[in-house]
Amino acid sequence: MKKRKDGGLSPAARIVLLLLPAAAALVSLCIGRISFTPAEVFSAFGGGDSLAAVTVLRLRLPRILTALLVGAGLSAAGCAFQALFANPLATPDTLGVASGASFGAAFGILLGFGMTGIQLTALAAGALAVALTWLAGAGRREFGAIVLSGIMIGSLFSALVSLVKYTADAESQLPAITYFLMGSLQSSGYRTLLFGAPPILICCTVLFLLRWRMNLLPLSEDEARASGVRLSRLRAAVVVCATVITASCVAMCGQVGWVGLLVPHACRMKFGSNHLSLVPASLCVGAAFLTLVDTAARSVSAAEIPVSILTALAGAPLFIVLMRRTD
């Protein structure tokens, strides 16, 4: 897969990247405790009450759609933060949004909210965490200052999560909070998608449309203005979109680590640092990666493994290999 001279993707690369999530989704629809052939999967979309139709349409499809959205969203958010801070080690939780959203979700479970209420509290707490991080960093864009602020605010909200766990009922609420925060797509459904999908899709679309401008983020205000771009507005748009995406992902399935760090880093090694190609590549590869990992999480054993465990087990060695290849 080659890049064009203008930094965009070649037609062949576009086709491969577009087919990657579709292929991962088809594999995921076929594989499970009950396996189906591709022909049976396609026939299931015709409806009916057959075992294939019930399993594919009611159980696997909403979960796979959630995995595609969350994988693409976290990868796009990680790519955006890495561009914002001009540092390839930035993650979707750099500004503390994942810790804040986790507290919001845990607090919603403690109060007995339904899934919609849990998602709303997660979004609100994630936005609050980013606002506090930005205020603590005195509005400075330097990676070190913002990261230190994010670590501080993230630790604060992690302590609040521990407080919620301490006060939760040990028999009903505490297991639910603990399992949710470990990261799992087991509770995915069409109702969850109805609330969580729109903000992720909208913000990913905005980042995709802004991808050429994201190359200007490391520049100074005067340099960017010479290109006709107001850097302050661009930074605000990137922060808002990445924050909403991360908080929505946490609200839907808990904390899923490594995706927002590993996928953009791997795509940067393959396609370069031009965001004309990096953003769409991260979206497609991230969607396929999390879909395949979630398929393994629900298929390799009788008891489902939280997806965040597998992303860490796969992500840490892969990231070490990628780092050694850059030496």
Helices and strands as residue ranges (DSSP letters): H 11-30, H 38-44, H 51-53, I 54-60, H 61-84, H 97-110, H 115-136, H 143-167, H 173-182, H 190-209, G 213-216, H 221-226, H 231-253, H 259-271, H 275-299, H 307-325
